[in-house]
Amino acid sequence: MVEFRGDWNEAAVRRFLCEQTIPVRLAIQRPDGSPWTVTLWYRYREGSLECATGATADVARFLRREPAVAFDVSTNRMPYRGIRGNGTASVTADDGKVVLRDLVERYLGGTESSLAQWLLEDDREEVRIRIEPAEIYSWDYSERMADSDGQ
């Protein structure tokens, strides 16, 4: 069961994650034990964050070896708000590029761009990264930054 702490309840966290198209920042561990951060597109489904990446990407290899992750999804403009937490990742085949196609539509607004077409090429093998959160901490500085113009 996910522990929700901070400014928002579970419903508010879900709403934020579904409305935002901010990439998730994942902190993972490299094979030498050093930390590594990667930024990926995500979707929020059934209490989990799902990402897609190439099957041979370092992030997929590293997560197969050590599935513990920390993550952050937060706004880059005032008023600052977002979530951070930790959990466990699993890496599985993205058969039919279902997750990737959904992410392309979510972040690019469709599949017509050259980037979308390149990502969805038949010869690209994709995997799904599913992050099962253990803890999510939310914060929202909207009230304290209400009179700030963001400059």
C-alpha positions in Angstrom: 0.0 0.0 0.0 1.3 3.5 -0.9 1.9 5.9 1.9 0.7 9.4 0.9 2.2 12.3 2.8 2.3 16.1 2.3 -0.2 18.6 1.0 -2.4 16.3 -1.2 -4.4 13.2 -0.6 -4.4 10.3 -3.0 -7.1 11.8 -5.3 -5.2 15.1 -5.6 -1.9 13.2 -6.4 -3.7 11.2 -9.1 -5.3 14.3 -10.6 -1.9 16.1 -10.7 -0.1 13.2 -12.3 -2.8 12.7 -14.9 -3.0 16.4 -15.8 0.7 17.2 -16.0 2.9 16.5 -19.0 6.1 17.0 -17.0 8.6 14.2 -17.4 9.4 12.1 -14.3 12.9 12.2 -13.0 14.1 8.8 -11.8 17.0 8.3 -9.5 18.5 4.8 -10.0 21.7 3.0 -9.2 24.4 2.1 -11.7 26.2 -1.2 -11.5 29.2 0.5 -9.8 26.8 1.6 -7.0 26.8 5.3 -8.0 23.5 7.2 -8.4 22.2 8.1 -11.8 19.2 10.3 -12.8 17.2 9.9 -15.9 14.2 11.8 -17.2 11.4 9.9 -19.0 7.9 10.5 -20.1 5.3 8.8 -17.9 1.7 7.9 -17.6 -0.2 7.2 -14.4 -2.2 4.0 -14.4 -3.8 2.1 -11.5 -1.5 3.7 -8.9 1.7 3.2 -10.9 3.9 5.3 -13.1 4.6 3.8 -16.5 7.4 4.8 -18.8 8.8 3.4 -22.1 12.4 3.2 -23.4 14.5 1.3 -25.8 15.0 -2.3 -24.8 18.8 -1.8 -24.8 18.8 1.5 -23.0 21.1 1.7 -19.9 18.2 2.6 -17.7 16.5 -0.7 -18.5 19.6 -2.6 -17.9 20.3 -0.8 -14.6 16.7 -1.3 -13.3 16.8 -5.0 -14.1 19.9 -5.3 -11.8 18.6 -3.0 -9.1 14.9 -2.1 -9.1 14.8 0.4 -6.2 14.1 3.9 -7.5 13.3 7.4 -6.2 11.3 9.7 -8.4 10.1 13.3 -8.8 7.4 15.0 -10.9 7.4 18.7 -10.2 6.6 21.9 -12.0 9.5 24.0 -13.3 7.5 27.3 -13.1 6.0 29.1 -10.2 4.0 28.3 -8.2 6.1 25.2 -7.5 4.2 22.0 -6.7 4.7 18.3 -7.3 5.3 14.9 -5.9 8.4 12.8 -5.0 8.8 9.4 -3.6 10.3 6.0 -3.8 9.4 2.5 -4.9 10.3 -0.4 -7.1 10.5 -0.7 -10.8 9.9 -3.6 -13.1 11.0 -3.8 -16.8 8.9 -5.8 -19.3 8.3 -5.9 -23.0 6.1 -3.2 -24.4 4.4 -5.5 -26.8 2.8 -3.6 -29.7 4.4 -0.4 -28.2 1.2 0.2 -26.3 2.8 2.3 -23.6 5.1 4.1 -25.9 2.2 5.0 -28.3 0.2 6.4 -25.4 3.1 8.4 -24.2 3.8 9.8 -27.7 0.1 10.9 -27.9 0.2 12.4 -24.4 3.4 14.4 -24.8 3.5 15.1 -28.5 -0.3 15.4 -29.1 -0.4 12.8 -31.8 1.7 10.4 -33.9 2.2 12.6 -37.0 5.5 14.3 -36.1 8.8 13.0 -37.4 9.9 12.3 -33.7 6.7 10.3 -33.1 7.2 8.3 -36.3 10.8 7.6 -35.5 9.9 6.4 -31.9 7.2 4.2 -33.3 9.2 2.5 -36.1 8.7 -1.2 -36.3 12.4 -2.0 -35.9 12.7 -0.3 -32.5 12.2 -2.7 -29.6 10.7 -1.0 -26.5 10.2 -1.9 -22.9 7.8 -0.7 -20.3 9.1 0.5 -17.0 6.5 0.2 -14.3 7.2 2.0 -11.0 5.2 0.8 -8.0 5.4 3.6 -5.4 5.9 2.8 -1.8 5.7 6.4 -0.6 4.6 9.6 -2.3 5.2 13.0 -0.7 3.4 16.0 -2.2 4.0 19.7 -1.9 2.2 22.8 -3.2 3.6 26.3 -2.8 0.7 27.9 -4.7 -0.6 29.7 -1.7 2.7 31.1 -0.5 3.7 32.1 -4.0 0.3 33.6 -4.9 1.7 37.2 -5.2 4.8 36.2 -7.2 5.0 36.9 -10.9 7.4 34.0 -11.4 10.3 36.1 -12.5 
